[in-house]
Amino acid sequence: MSTNSTPRPQGWKELYARALLETDPAKLSPLIADAHKAILDRIQETLTKPVSAERERLSDALNGLRTLRHEVNSWRSKANGDGSDLRKLG
């Protein structure tokens, strides 16, 4: 995902934003996967803490990625002209 000229984002929020803002469908799969992993890792880190506003934001972000993944699959189905629903990116 990262190149020599672009440093790799560190936090889940930045990875999530990159996935949401990417306009090239060909680049979306790895961005969604990176953001998803970062969010799940952060959820794991917060499990021993009381429910927080961050955990709610994490849940909202996962829902956003799920919607984005569904949209990408829909675009791919339309581009392929077969009407099939791809279940998994990548």
N, C-alpha and C positions, 0 to 999 in steps of 0.2 A: 504494500500500500504506500509506503513512504519512498521518497526519492532522495537523492543527495541534496537537492535544493530545498526540500520541504521536510522539516523535522516531524517525527512521528508524534501525534497528539498523545497526551498523557492521560487525561481524564475521560470518564464515560460521557460527560456532557459534551465535550468537544467531538468525540467520535460519533455521538448521536447526531449532533448538529451537522457534521460532514455528510452523514448518510442522508439526512433530510434535505440538504441543500444541493446534493449532487444532481446534475441534470443529464449526465451521460448514463443511460441504462446499462451499458457494458461495464461500467465501474461500480454499479450499485451492489452487486452480490458480495464482494469482499468488504465493502464499507458496512453493510448491514451486519455481516458476520462479526466484524471487529467490534461494532457498537454493542451487539447482542452479548458477546462474551464479556466485554467490559462492564456492562450493566449487571449481568449475572454474578460476576466476580465481586462487584461492589455490594450487591444484595447479600452475598455470602459473608462479607466483612461486617455487615450491619446486623446480622441475625441475633447476636448476643446483646444488642442494644434495644432499648425501648422503641416502639414504633415512632417514627419521626417523619417530619415533612419531607426529608430526603427520600425515605422509602416510598412515600407516595409519588414523588417525582420519578423515581426509578420504575415504579409500576406503570405510570403514565407513558414513560419512554418505551418500555417493552410493548405496550399497546400500540404506540405510534409506529414502531418497527414492524409489528405484525401487519398493520394496515399498509405500510409501504411495501412490504414483501408481497402482500396480496396484489397490490397495484402493479408491481413489476411483473408478477406472474401473468396478470391480465394482459399487459402490454406484449409480453412474449407470445402468449397464445394468439393474440391478434396479428402479430408480426409473422407468426408461422402459418397463419391462415387455417389452422386445424381446429380451432375452438377448444382445444384441450386445456385443462387447468393443470399447470405445473405445480407440484406440491412443495418442492424444495428448490431454493436457489443454489447455484454453485455447482 
